[in-house]
């Protein structure tokens, strides 16, 4: 399955009643953690099941690890099996946040060793704009078994690893947050403003077109033209969520050695005496 799938394709799959397909609604609002579930119950793509960033795609917050620590993969596999995803199941995931939440789900499934997963191009908004039907019906799911087989190509790293790689010429750090947060001009979420020293800023939404659909490979390569193809790339954001669209885009553009700093900025600032850089002055 392609990493990005079109709404017309998904509509046709539903119309033809493909039995080996699970649609995942991953809508979630960081400012209102209950809003995504409410949105789902108010209306969703037919046959879609809902997964929650906090409850399903993250683990409990601890002293370190950031605001959305990665879930235990065995527990994730069990949850995915309970909503009907098996080893051979095709999965399409969507949100209405430009693919940010969907990309987190996509990355986790790739890490889990499940490659038959694609993100709906343009998400729920595109589905509505194209005039396709929505429903409030909750589908019945038949539990399946998904076998977790960790795919090391989808690697994550922690703060100590990032600290060791600071200013290493073979490593590029990419900060996926908007420019003002990267520069330390404003910080609406975390208690400390700034960025990890040496990081370059590539706002995650820059991999999208103005209508919220994904840019093509050539456009993405142009977006990352300052990032050498042969380097180790470590991508972070605020809490490991909006880094994932950039990881998808980098992989699409041919970057092979791309890692997620899962705890990201919200983890980095919990470590005493870890360096911080700010350009606000």
Rosetta silent file (secondary structure, phi, psi, omega in degrees, C-alpha in Angstrom):
SEQUENCE: XXXXXXXXXXXXXXXXXXXXXXXXXXXXXXXXXXXXXXXXXXXXXXXXXXXXXXXXXXXXXXXXXXXXXXXXXXXXXXXXXXXXXXXXXXXXXXXXXXXXXXXXXXXXXXXXXXXXXXXXXXXXXXXXXXXXXXXXXXXXXXXXXXXXXXXXXXXXXXXXXXXXXXXXXXXXXXXXXXXXXXXXXXXXXXXXXXXXXXXXXXXXXXXXXXXXXXXXXXXXXXXXXXXXXXXXXXXXXXXXXXXXXXXXXXXXXXXXXXXXXXXXXXXXXXXXXXXXXXXXX
SCORE:     score description
SCORE:     0.000 S_00000001
   1 L     0.000  140.281  175.886    0.000    0.000    0.000 S_00000001
   2 L   -66.128  151.625  178.315    1.187    3.532   -0.761 S_00000001
   3 L   -68.563  -26.833  177.139    2.037    5.725    2.208 S_00000001
   4 E  -122.899  125.152  179.618   -0.426    8.328    0.889 S_00000001
   5 E  -120.260  150.459 -175.957   -3.778    7.255   -0.564 S_00000001
   6 L   -88.227  154.460 -179.024   -6.418    9.357   -2.304 S_00000001
   7 H   -65.127  -35.465  178.811  -10.009    9.822   -1.133 S_00000001
   8 H   -62.653  -40.935  177.637  -11.351    8.531   -4.468 S_00000001
   9 H   -61.330  -46.240 -178.887   -9.396    5.311   -3.996 S_00000001
  10 H   -64.459  -40.495  177.720  -10.759    4.863   -0.477 S_00000001
  11 H   -58.216  -44.913  179.962  -14.304    5.563   -1.669 S_00000001
  12 H   -64.597  -38.828  177.840  -13.968    2.868   -4.323 S_00000001
  13 H   -62.194  -41.112  178.342  -12.575    0.402   -1.775 S_00000001
  14 H   -67.843  -41.378 -179.510  -15.591    1.025    0.464 S_00000001
  15 H   -61.250  -38.076 -179.392  -17.986    0.810   -2.466 S_00000001
  16 L   -84.871    1.967  176.123  -16.542   -2.551   -3.460 S_00000001
  17 L    53.994   53.259  176.555  -16.827   -3.676    0.169 S_00000001
  18 L   -65.496  126.827 -174.913  -13.239   -4.780    0.556 S_00000001
  19 L   -85.604  -16.331 -176.047  -13.155   -7.059    3.594 S_00000001
  20 L  -103.211   41.344 -177.013   -9.451   -6.760    4.321 S_00000001
  21 E  -132.904  131.603  171.678   -9.501   -3.036    5.047 S_00000001
  22 E  -120.242  129.556  177.118   -9.649   -1.143    8.331 S_00000001
  23 E  -103.305  130.499 -175.799  -10.157    2.623    8.347 S_00000001
  24 E  -115.545  124.793  174.075   -8.805    4.448   11.377 S_00000001
  25 E   -94.626  112.163 -175.899  -10.026    7.849   12.557 S_00000001
  26 L  -110.115   23.827 -178.532   -7.138    9.389   14.499 S_00000001
  27 L   -61.639  136.510 -179.062   -8.578   12.839   15.115 S_00000001
  28 L  -161.309  139.622 -179.669   -7.279   14.423   18.315 S_00000001
  29 E  -116.929  119.332 -175.217   -6.915   18.016   19.481 S_00000001
  30 L   -59.806  -33.361 -178.456   -3.941   18.809   21.691 S_00000001
  31 L   -80.699  -15.063 -178.608   -5.769   21.719   23.354 S_00000001
  32 E  -146.767   87.068 -172.174   -8.873   19.594   24.059 S_00000001
  33 L   -58.373  -19.351 -179.802   -8.064   15.881   24.492 S_00000001
  34 L   -92.614   -8.532 -173.432  -11.733   14.822   24.413 S_00000001
  35 H   -67.492  -35.811 -178.843  -12.595   16.680   21.207 S_00000001
  36 H   -62.186  -43.626  177.580  -11.341   13.991   18.836 S_00000001
  37 H   -63.686  -42.255  178.970  -13.648   11.355   20.289 S_00000001
  38 H   -61.501  -43.998  178.434  -16.561   13.796   20.180 S_00000001
  39 H   -58.700  -41.823  179.801  -15.807   14.605   16.548 S_00000001
  40 H   -61.286  -46.552 -178.529  -15.796   10.897   15.745 S_00000001
  41 H   -69.827  -24.599  177.086  -19.204   10.297   17.357 S_00000001
  42 H   -76.764  -19.591  179.275  -20.592   13.374   15.581 S_00000001
  43 L   160.231  139.526 -178.718  -19.634   11.918   12.210 S_00000001
  44 E  -154.907  170.904  176.324  -16.893    9.919   10.507 S_00000001
  45 E   -64.562  136.272 -179.301  -16.017    8.060    7.319 S_00000001
  46 L   -50.903  138.113  178.073  -18.137    4.904    7.026 S_00000001
  47 L    75.569    0.214 -178.506  -16.607    1.829    8.701 S_00000001
  48 E   -74.138  141.498  171.567  -13.967    3.917   10.486 S_00000001
  49 E  -108.495  153.485 -176.497  -12.886    3.017   14.015 S_00000001
  50 E  -101.708  136.884  168.852  -11.414    5.606   16.359 S_00000001
  51 L  -121.217  147.934 -172.143   -7.996    5.522   18.021 S_00000001
  52 L  -113.072  132.141 -179.357   -6.949    8.079   20.583 S_00000001
  53 L   -56.701  -46.711 -176.028   -3.527    9.720   20.786 S_00000001
  54 L   -73.899  -45.929 -172.824   -3.510    9.780   24.579 S_00000001
  55 L   -83.334  -31.100 -172.400   -5.176    6.450   25.313 S_00000001
  56 L  -113.881  -34.003 -171.857   -3.922    4.296   22.427 S_00000001
  57 L  -107.312   10.755  177.689   -0.887    5.891   20.780 S_00000001
  58 L  -142.473  162.530  173.555    0.981    7.064   23.887 S_00000001
  59 L  -108.786 -179.333 -176.986    2.024    5.687   27.263 S_00000001
  60 L   -66.391  141.824  179.216    1.802    7.292   30.693 S_00000001
  61 L   -72.510  134.343  177.765    3.759   10.497   31.226 S_00000001
  62 L  -124.702 -169.880 -178.768    6.785   10.134   33.491 S_00000001
  63 L   -59.139  -42.578  177.893    9.638   12.392   34.631 S_00000001
  64 L  -122.585  162.687  179.369   11.315   11.999   31.258 S_00000001
  65 L   115.388   -8.919  175.857    9.994   10.945   27.883 S_00000001
  66 L    86.205 -177.980 -175.028    7.968   13.991   26.922 S_00000001
  67 L   -76.631  -21.157  179.941    4.256   14.738   26.777 S_00000001
  68 L  -136.172   72.045 -179.352    3.383   11.782   24.534 S_00000001
  69 L   -59.673  150.273  179.075    5.753    8.880   25.276 S_00000001
  70 L   -62.958  143.819  177.884    5.703    6.001   22.812 S_00000001
  71 L   -76.809  160.788  170.855    3.359    3.150   23.753 S_00000001
  72 L   -65.156  128.891 -173.063    4.518   -0.365   24.509 S_00000001
  73 H   -68.619  -31.682  176.699    4.463   -2.121   21.136 S_00000001
  74 H   -67.352  -40.494  176.571    2.998   -5.354   22.488 S_00000001
  75 H   -67.334  -38.678  177.347    0.133   -3.425   24.066 S_00000001
  76 H   -62.496  -44.442  179.652   -0.299   -1.449   20.850 S_00000001
  77 H   -60.147  -39.971  178.844   -0.432   -4.659   18.824 S_00000001
  78 H   -64.672  -42.291  178.866   -3.130   -6.027   21.134 S_00000001
  79 H   -64.980  -40.618  179.373   -5.188   -2.848   20.779 S_00000001
  80 H   -66.430  -38.131  175.809   -4.829   -2.887   17.010 S_00000001
  81 H   -61.759  -38.259 -179.080   -5.896   -6.535   16.932 S_00000001
  82 H   -66.214  -22.642  177.804   -8.984   -5.663   18.973 S_00000001
  83 L  -100.711   13.537  170.829  -10.121   -3.185   16.309 S_00000001
  84 L    97.774   12.807  179.616   -9.713   -5.721   13.536 S_00000001
  85 L   -95.998  118.328  175.239   -6.175   -5.201   12.299 S_00000001
  86 L  -111.372 -177.452 -176.523   -4.316   -8.416   11.528 S_00000001
  87 L   -59.882  -31.692 -176.230   -0.976   -9.111    9.882 S_00000001
  88 L  -103.969   10.048 -176.601   -2.499   -8.974    6.385 S_00000001
  89 L   -79.477  134.217  170.233   -4.946   -6.115    6.960 S_00000001
  90 E   -82.195  134.673 -175.497   -4.760   -2.985    4.823 S_00000001
  91 E  -126.262  131.190  172.801   -5.093    0.117    6.992 S_00000001
  92 E  -119.395  128.439 -177.632   -6.006    3.679    6.026 S_00000001
  93 E  -119.726  144.810  178.615   -5.720    6.356    8.701 S_00000001
  94 E  -142.870  162.773  169.859   -6.955    9.942    8.667 S_00000001
  95 L  -144.773 -166.423  170.102   -7.316   13.001   10.856 S_00000001
  96 L  -130.820   33.367  177.639   -8.282   16.633   10.320 S_00000001
  97 L  -118.876   33.079  177.993   -4.985   18.109   11.521 S_00000001
  98 L    74.094   14.740  179.686   -3.112   17.988    8.219 S_00000001
  99 L    93.318    4.648 -177.599   -1.962   14.426    8.796 S_00000001
 100 H   -64.950  -51.884  179.630   -0.132   15.108   12.063 S_00000001
 101 H   -70.213  -39.499  178.963   -2.025   12.546   14.169 S_00000001
 102 H   -61.348  -36.405 -179.951   -2.376   10.149   11.247 S_00000001
 103 H   -68.493  -34.571  175.250    1.394   10.254   10.748 S_00000001
 104 H   -61.480  -47.203  177.477    1.983    9.277   14.382 S_00000001
 105 H   -60.599  -46.738  179.950   -0.243    6.230   13.842 S_00000001
 106 H   -56.885  -47.021 -178.901    1.479    5.509   10.515 S_00000001
 107 H   -62.829  -43.637 -179.272    4.949    5.673   12.118 S_00000001
 108 H   -62.870  -40.308  178.518    3.925    3.390   14.980 S_00000001
 109 H   -65.470  -39.777  176.554    2.497    0.815   12.577 S_00000001
 110 H   -62.698  -44.308  177.949    5.697    0.905   10.533 S_00000001
 111 H   -61.029  -36.026  179.572    7.726    0.461   13.706 S_00000001
 112 L   -70.641  -10.595 -179.103    5.448   -2.432   14.619 S_00000001
 113 L    92.782   10.527 -179.105    6.416   -4.085   11.337 S_00000001
 114 L  -102.245  105.714 -174.547    3.050   -3.506    9.651 S_00000001
 115 L   -92.620   -9.180 -177.459    3.710   -1.932    6.257 S_00000001
 116 L   -86.736   61.823 -178.062    0.183   -2.104    4.846 S_00000001
 117 E  -138.599  134.528  178.887   -0.761    1.326    6.134 S_00000001
 118 E  -136.154  151.874  178.635   -1.490    4.557    4.287 S_00000001
 119 E   -96.508  135.206  179.230   -2.527    8.080    5.239 S_00000001
 120 E   -72.090  118.485 -177.007   -5.609    9.579    3.592 S_00000001
 121 L   -65.028  119.596 -178.421   -4.433   12.516    1.481 S_00000001
 122 L    86.623  -12.075  173.332   -6.153   15.659    2.737 S_00000001
 123 H    63.647 -156.080 -177.089   -7.784   13.728    5.565 S_00000001
 124 H   -61.034  -37.430 -179.493  -11.344   14.104    6.765 S_00000001
 125 H   -61.663  -40.760  178.866  -11.587   17.626    5.368 S_00000001
 126 H   -67.805  -39.970  177.294  -10.799   16.395    1.858 S_00000001
 127 H   -57.334  -46.463  178.509  -13.334   13.579    2.215 S_00000001
 128 H   -65.744  -43.597 -178.124  -16.015   16.125    3.085 S_00000001
 129 H   -61.743  -31.341  179.313  -14.921   18.547    0.362 S_00000001
 130 L   -81.197   -3.823  174.540  -15.258   15.803   -2.257 S_00000001
 131 L    83.980   16.292 -179.877  -18.851   15.266   -1.152 S_00000001
 132 L   -80.820  153.492 -173.665  -18.541   11.721    0.172 S_00000001
 133 L   -73.024  154.366  171.898  -20.922   10.507    2.848 S_00000001
 134 E  -124.391  170.634 -177.166  -20.231   10.328    6.550 S_00000001
 135 E  -147.770  162.223  170.669  -22.002    8.380    9.252 S_00000001
 136 L  -105.835   -1.687 -178.893  -22.526    8.172   12.995 S_00000001
 137 L   -67.471  136.216  178.004  -22.772    4.382   12.894 S_00000001
 138 L   -96.586  119.369 -176.353  -20.144    2.567   14.959 S_00000001
 139 L   -71.052  149.642  171.803  -18.821   -0.480   13.080 S_00000001
 140 L   -85.833  132.254 -178.170  -18.635   -3.902   14.658 S_00000001
 141 L  -111.728  143.751  176.766  -15.086   -5.182   14.597 S_00000001
 142 L  -103.658  115.461 -177.176  -13.884   -8.754   14.544 S_00000001
 143 L   -56.831  141.351  175.679  -10.699   -9.153   16.605 S_00000001
 144 L  -130.959  179.463  179.539   -7.623  -10.355   14.761 S_00000001
 145 L  -115.591  127.444  173.716   -4.018  -11.011   15.681 S_00000001
 146 L  -115.856  127.248 -175.890   -1.190   -8.731   14.673 S_00000001
 147 L   -92.649  114.688  179.236    2.317  -10.003   15.336 S_00000001
 148 L   -70.568  120.376  175.596    4.721   -7.280   16.483 S_00000001
 149 L  -130.360   96.397 -172.017    7.985   -7.517   14.586 S_00000001
 150 L   -56.229  126.021  178.082   10.024   -4.405   15.314 S_00000001
 151 L   -96.985  108.296 -174.856   11.290   -2.802   12.123 S_00000001
 152 L   -68.407  -12.268  175.526   14.656   -1.219   12.934 S_00000001
 153 L   -68.663  -19.744  178.884   14.390    1.010    9.854 S_00000001
 154 L  -107.975   76.952 -169.049   11.857    2.990   11.862 S_00000001
 155 E   -95.410  144.212  172.466   14.166    3.880   14.693 S_00000001
 156 E  -119.713  153.718 -178.937   13.581    6.156   17.650 S_00000001
 157 E  -130.415  161.762  179.691   16.206    7.690   19.913 S_00000001
 158 L  -107.394 -177.393 -174.408   16.248    9.229   23.367 S_00000001
 159 H   -63.043  -39.531 -178.204   17.711   12.426   24.802 S_00000001
 160 H   -63.912  -37.451  178.029   21.084   10.925   25.712 S_00000001
 161 H   -65.345  -44.181  179.729   21.597    9.731   22.136 S_00000001
 162 H   -62.061  -43.368 -179.224   20.738   13.162   20.762 S_00000001
 163 H   -60.162  -39.751  178.588   23.087   14.841   23.230 S_00000001
 164 H   -64.581  -28.929 -175.876   25.927   12.563   22.123 S_00000001
 165 H   -94.084    0.252 -179.980   25.306   13.512   18.484 S_00000001
 166 L   -56.711  131.544  176.073   25.191   17.284   19.020 S_00000001
 167 L    64.289   13.976  173.203   27.391   19.125   16.478 S_00000001
 168 L   -76.145  125.483 -176.716   28.438   15.842   14.868 S_00000001
 169 L   -63.900  -15.652  179.950   28.956   16.622   11.165 S_00000001
 170 L   -92.376    0.938 -177.956   27.377   13.294   10.213 S_00000001
 171 E  -124.843  133.199  175.071   24.107   14.074   12.007 S_00000001
 172 E  -114.594  125.219  174.453   21.418   16.621   11.103 S_00000001
 173 E   -95.444  128.571  177.596   18.842   17.612   13.705 S_00000001
 174 E  -115.306  123.794  175.519   15.507   18.799   12.314 S_00000001
 175 E   -96.610  120.550 -172.418   13.080   20.776   14.479 S_00000001
 176 L   -92.824    1.713 -177.486    9.548   20.366   13.068 S_00000001
 177 L   -79.214  166.529  177.273    7.842   23.120   15.062 S_00000001
 178 L   -63.939  157.717 -169.482    6.722   26.488   13.703 S_00000001
 179 H   -57.081  -42.542 -176.434    9.457   29.117   13.403 S_00000001
 180 H   -64.916  -31.819  176.615    8.529   31.214   16.454 S_00000001
 181 H   -74.745  -42.267  176.910    8.734   28.203   18.754 S_00000001
 182 H   -58.613  -44.017 -177.258   12.001   27.090   17.194 S_00000001
 183 H   -74.763  -15.101 -177.666   13.442   30.592   17.604 S_00000001
 184 L    83.631   11.858  179.679   12.239   30.848   21.193 S_00000001
 185 L   -70.188  -37.237  176.412   10.137   33.909   20.439 S_00000001
 186 L  -145.719  152.752  177.105    7.077   32.211   21.884 S_00000001
 187 L  -147.025   92.395 -175.184    6.320   28.921   23.614 S_00000001
 188 L   -78.208  -10.874 -172.541    2.602   28.296   24.183 S_00000001
 189 L  -118.353  -54.287 -174.655    2.940   24.724   25.448 S_00000001
 190 L   -91.139  158.526 -172.246    6.254   23.904   27.116 S_00000001
 191 L   -76.782  -14.657 -179.747    7.778   25.698   30.106 S_00000001
 192 L  -127.100  138.018  179.661   11.033   26.557   28.319 S_00000001
 193 L   -99.596  158.192  176.530   11.426   28.209   24.931 S_00000001
 194 L   124.816 -161.996  179.582   14.125   27.602   22.330 S_00000001
 195 E  -146.805  169.237  177.259   15.540   24.645   20.440 S_00000001
 196 L   -70.824  131.637 -176.689   18.221   21.989   20.632 S_00000001
 197 L   -54.093  134.507  177.158   21.581   23.517   19.645 S_00000001
 198 L    88.580   -9.756 -178.623   22.510   23.008   16.013 S_00000001
 199 L   -70.615  144.824  172.479   19.020   22.008   14.891 S_00000001
 200 E  -101.906  151.058 -174.835   17.656   23.348   11.617 S_00000001
 201 E  -100.809  122.592  171.518   14.017   24.329   11.343 S_00000001
 202 L  -133.814   96.499 -178.563   11.649   22.674    8.883 S_00000001
 203 L   -58.700  131.144 -171.769    8.053   23.341    9.913 S_00000001
 204 H   -60.421  -30.507 -178.439    6.100   20.133    9.321 S_00000001
 205 H   -70.776  -11.153  178.410    3.282   21.844    7.444 S_00000001
 206 H   -71.810   -8.531  175.442    5.738   22.835    4.722 S_00000001
 207 H   -88.801    0.994  179.793    5.452   19.289    3.329 S_00000001
 208 E  -109.825  154.406  172.218    1.797   20.006    2.556 S_00000001
 209 L   -80.934  173.528 -176.618    0.161   22.033   -0.188 S_00000001
 210 L   -63.343  -25.015  179.898   -2.142   24.955    0.575 S_00000001
 211 L   -89.279    4.540  178.210   -5.205   22.661    0.408 S_00000001
 212 L    89.891   -2.383  175.900   -3.744   20.297    3.021 S_00000001
 213 L   -83.757  164.435 -174.759   -2.760   17.541    0.598 S_00000001
 214 E   -81.032  142.144  174.678    0.776   16.197    0.492 S_00000001
 215 L   -67.875  157.913  177.321    3.399   17.645   -1.829 S_00000001
 216 L   -79.381  173.560 -173.529    4.902   15.398   -4.480 S_00000001
 217 H   -59.796  -42.385 -179.076    8.380   13.902   -4.182 S_00000001
 218 H   -63.487  -41.708  179.046   10.084   16.625   -6.210 S_00000001
 219 H   -66.257  -37.925  179.103    8.515   19.376   -4.112 S_00000001
 220 H   -67.111  -42.107  177.785    9.494   17.604   -0.899 S_00000001
 221 H   -60.398  -37.939  177.012   13.093   17.213   -2.055 S_00000001
 222 H   -65.350  -38.192  179.760   13.178   20.944   -2.749 S_00000001
 223 H   -61.654  -35.529 -178.834   11.817   21.596    0.739 S_00000001
 224 L  -106.137   30.598 -175.393   14.730   19.640    2.263 S_00000001
 225 L   -63.886  -20.118  179.272   17.376   20.814   -0.211 S_00000001
 226 L   -87.559   -0.651 -176.972   19.628   21.946    2.666 S_00000001
 227 L  -107.839  113.647 -178.956   19.641   18.441    4.196 S_00000001
 228 L   -63.288  141.613 -177.940   22.253   16.045    2.723 S_00000001
 229 L   -67.885  -27.529 -171.484   20.913   12.654    1.684 S_00000001
 230 L   -94.538   10.137 -178.860   23.836   10.720    3.188 S_00000001
 231 L   -96.319  160.727  167.756   23.564   12.029    6.761 S_00000001
 232 E   -75.306  128.468 -179.063   21.884   10.621    9.843 S_00000001
 233 E  -112.642  124.511  174.428   18.683   12.627   10.304 S_00000001
 234 E  -114.156  123.040 -175.521   17.086   13.006   13.744 S_00000001
 235 E  -110.990  134.594  176.157   13.654   14.645   13.703 S_00000001
 236 E  -140.472  170.929  177.899   11.916   16.159   16.705 S_00000001
 237 L  -149.372 -135.178  176.576    9.087   18.531   17.537 S_00000001
 238 L   -83.016  -43.771 -176.950    7.263   19.338   20.778 S_00000001
 239 L  -145.956   21.804  175.844    6.344   15.818   21.837 S_00000001
 240 L    88.758   12.333 -178.612    7.069   13.449   18.961 S_00000001
 241 L   -99.228  -61.578 -176.307    3.821   13.973   17.031 S_00000001
 242 L   -74.863   -4.752  170.439    4.397   16.615   14.339 S_00000001
 243 H   -68.832  -28.346 -172.721    7.865   15.193   13.708 S_00000001
 244 H   -66.745  -38.879  173.442    6.178   12.215   12.041 S_00000001
 245 H   -59.231  -37.932  177.040    4.886   14.027    8.919 S_00000001
 246 H   -66.191  -36.536  177.426    8.443   15.208    8.305 S_00000001
 247 H   -64.003  -44.874  177.075    9.716   11.645    8.723 S_00000001
 248 H   -58.137  -46.535 -178.401    7.215   10.404    6.153 S_00000001
 249 H   -63.122  -42.742  178.915    8.219   13.207    3.783 S_00000001
 250 H   -62.763  -43.039  177.397   11.947   12.548    4.244 S_00000001
 251 H   -61.958  -42.440  179.877   11.462    8.841    3.581 S_00000001
 252 H   -61.833  -33.349 -178.080    9.411    9.702    0.505 S_00000001
 253 L   -84.395   -1.146  175.068   12.236   11.949   -0.701 S_00000001
 254 L   102.461    7.549  177.266   14.804    9.168   -0.439 S_00000001
 255 L   -79.375  122.767 -172.783   16.401    9.780    2.958 S_00000001
 256 L   -91.237  -36.864 -172.282   17.289    6.361    4.342 S_00000001
 257 L  -104.099   76.940 -175.716   18.702    7.075    7.813 S_00000001
 258 E  -118.473  126.900 -177.488   15.891    8.954    9.542 S_00000001
 259 E  -122.580  149.779  175.244   15.218    8.635   13.284 S_00000001
 260 E   -98.560  124.352  167.696   12.507    9.990   15.557 S_00000001
 261 E   -85.588   97.958 -166.189   13.497   11.672   18.796 S_00000001
 262 L   -65.540  -39.661 -179.552   10.305   10.492   20.440 S_00000001
 263 L   -74.031  -31.022  175.639   10.378   12.647   23.572 S_00000001
 264 H    56.490 -155.559 -171.914   11.346   15.725   21.580 S_00000001
 265 H   -58.652  -38.390 -178.291   11.501   19.219   23.090 S_00000001
 266 H   -66.877  -20.091  173.527    9.145   18.420   25.992 S_00000001
 267 H   -88.671  -43.985 -176.444   11.589   15.697   27.048 S_00000001
 268 H   -52.671  -42.546 -174.548   14.817   17.600   26.316 S_00000001
 269 L   -75.885   -5.460  176.889   13.946   20.391   28.758 S_00000001
 270 L   -88.582   -6.165 -178.028   13.430   17.904   31.626 S_00000001
 271 L   -97.802  120.682 -175.460   17.113   16.973   31.626 S_00000001
 272 L   -62.276  132.797  175.380   19.227   19.147   33.896 S_00000001
 273 L    68.870   13.454  171.371   21.990   21.113   32.186 S_00000001
 274 L   -73.422  134.654 -173.139   21.093   19.976   28.663 S_00000001
 275 L   -68.321  147.697  179.105   21.995   22.882   26.374 S_00000001
 276 L  -132.149  139.321  179.979   19.331   25.145   24.896 S_00000001
 277 E  -119.477  140.514  178.464   19.645   27.600   22.040 S_00000001
 278 L  -140.690  140.057 -179.540   17.384   30.587   21.357 S_00000001
 279 L  -110.056   13.309 -173.141   17.469   33.184   18.600 S_00000001
 280 L   -68.177  -21.531  179.975   14.886   35.573   20.016 S_00000001
 281 L   -99.427    0.000    0.000   17.546   38.120   20.883 S_00000001
